[in-house]
Amino acid sequence: MARTMVTKPSVTLLDCILGLTKTTGDIRLEAHSLVGQGSSAIVTQGVGYAPQR
């Protein structure tokens, strides 16, 4: 499994990816849409978020 790390990311982008903010576009992970999935379902697919606020 490939891992990607984003440094100094846009918080809004990460919130959209994890379903914490509504989006009008489509967010895909390995050809599967993440839009409409809950955060827990997205995390089980390997997406993680560790905010440094």
C-alpha positions, 0 to 999 in steps of 0.5 A: 500500500502506497502512503502519501503525506502532505505537509502544510496542507490546506485544512479545507482540502483534508476536511473535504476528503474526510467528509467533514466539509461539504463538497460539490466535486468528486473525491476519489481514492483508487477509483472509488468515490469518497463523497457521501461516506462517513469519516469512519468508512474513509479512515478504514480505507487508509486515509488519516488526518492528524491536525496540528492546531 
